[in-house]
Every structure is written in C-alpha cells, then in structure tokens.
Amino acid sequence: MKKADNFNPGKWLVENKITTQSRLNEENSDIDAAFFSSPKTAPYNKVLDHVKSNENKKILKSFTDTFPEGEPISKSKYWNWHIKSIVSDGTYIKKNWVSISNLNENEFNIYGEKAGFEDEDDEEDYGEFDIDKEFEFAPNSAPYMKVLEIIKSYENDHVLKSFKNSFPKFDPIDKHDYYDFATQFMDDMSEVVYIKSNWISMFDEDIFDKAGLAF
C-alpha cells in the first residue's frame, strides 16, 4: 500500500490523543452538569433497589444502617456514603445518582407526590439555601470561554489581562483555580457569594434568584 503523502504518524497520534482527551473532558463536564442539576433527594426505595443490584450483603447492610427506612435520601448524604462504602470514583457516583434520581413523570415519591415536577404557575420556593454547599457540589471544571465571559463582566482591564495570563486559552478551568484567582480582586469578604454564584451560574441559570442576588 502506498504511504499517504505528508502523513506523519507521530503527529497523528498526538492529535488523536488531544481529540480523545477533549471528548472525555466534554463528557465529564456533561456528567458534572447533569449531577448538579439533578434532584437533591431521591426516594428511599429507588436507591435501595440500586444498592441491591450490587448483590453485596456488606454494602446493603451499610446502606440500611446509614439511611432511615422510607425517608428520602439527600444527594450529599448519598455522595458521602458512596465514597466511604463502595468506591471513591466521583464520575461513577454522579452517573449513579443521575440515573436514580431523575424520575419520569409517572413515578411518585414516598409522599405520593410526583418527584421533580412543579406546576409552572407556582412561585419557586428554594427553601433553605446554602451557597457554600451549592458551590461545593457544582461541577469542578468549566469551559474557558464561559469563564472568560464572567471575567469580562467585571469590566476591568487589569482583571481581564491577569485572567488571560493565568489560564491557558481554551483549556478547561478548574473551579478552585477560578476561586483562588477571583478572590485576589475582592474589596471585602461579602463578594465571596458573588464569586461562587458566578461559577454556579454557568450550570444553573436560577442561582442568582436562589442566592437572593437578582435585581
């Protein structure tokens, strides 16, 4: 077979690796976003069925010892239990939770209410809101261009230039690196809630309403 003109196998391998890694980054970002926007609780029996599917008596006992029977299970408590009792693979845990908690319109929670669905005419009630917890569970990375738009909204040339010098163009940006960068330019600690809300806003458009920051 005639060798293709100008074909560089070494270059092809490098470019293929970059493309594959980019695709993996996008997939992980999608999983993070799905986990973050998924319901904060899931019915006990639905999580129990998933745990039983492992066919592991030790894991099942750990589950029944940890969660009161019949009570809805919170996302954060499920996360902490899963890390300690099964595996610490965050992506695996997130996929499990999204699969478990996203009920269809015909499924009901233990109170006989449709889970995850609200009447459009009802005023949104976000209940007790904790920005620190929301930020903790927000996706750990975001696309460069999305973060760049947030930085541009500062309308500060010095901050914008510093951002461009600090982060490689088009590389995904880590949540904690963003936080460390943004806090350098705070006037006082009250701005922390805005910094965290800005990050979350890339995945949840209602965050400013939830945090009481909407005008």
Summary of the structure (lengths in Angstrom):
residues: 215
radius of gyration: 21.6
end to end distance: 67.3
largest distance: 69.5
contacts: 517
relative contact order: 0.11
helix: 57%
strand: 5%
